Every structure is written in structure tokens, then in C-alpha cells.
Amino acid sequence: MALETMRAAKFPMFASVDRDQPRLRPVSPVKTEEFTVFVASMRSSGKTEELDRNSKVELCYLSEGHDQVRITGVVELVTDARVRQQIWDENPLLRAYLKSIDNPEFILYKVAPQRVRFMREWALEYQEVSL
């Protein structure tokens, strides 16, 4: 059910911390492997500085039917050239916007899940999902 909710929702909200202030924004994952989510960003983005200081994040997927998946994890900078190339090749929007995989603005993050929870609409209680 959790993976189905993620597929249906597509665009999760991404939470990080800016010093003592939570920050939340929608993101468009460039790749998802079960509960491991890859997110592209720009080096000049405020999110980059936040994640440099504090790598703890949470993603929240919300389906039209209000089912939720929450992925609590740690963000890792992806430097593996093979992984970056594969994601680059599979994402025409990245290529159109950044023009070159060597663009110094191109940053790729992997959210490594530490905890995943699922809740049906109005169930009022999360179920732990095995990783």
C-alpha cells in the first residue's frame, strides 16, 4: 500500500531544517527505488546549505484519497558518476534545464530511509513499514 501511495502521489513534500526553522517544499523525485528517493537540486539553492548543515530530512507523500507515506531519513550527496549519468539520461527535464551533466549547479541527493510509516486516510495511526 505504501509504494502504491507513493506512485499515486508522485510529488512529495520535502522537509529540512534551516538552523532552528523547519523548511518544507514540494519536490519532483528524479528516481525512486522502493523507499530510497533521489532528488536533484541546484548548488545555489537554499536547500543545499541547509542539507550541508543538517542531513536529516523527511518526505511526505499524500495521495488524492489522503493516504500518507512518511519517509524519515538522511540525505546523501551522490557523487558516483554511473548513478549520476543514469539519472541524467532518464530525465529530459534535467537535461533541458541544466544543459550538461557537468554543470556545476547540478547536485543529486539520495534520501536513505531510516524509517517509513504509512497511514490510511483518517486512520489516526501510522503503521511501520519494513525497509
Secondary structure, 3 states (H helix, E strand, C coil): CHHHHHHHHCCCEEEEEECCEEEEEECCCCEEECCEEEEEEECCCHHHHHHHHCCEEEEEEECCCCCEEEEEEEEEECCCHHHHHHHHHHCHHHHHHHCCCCCCCEEEEEEEEEEEEEECCCCCCCEEECC
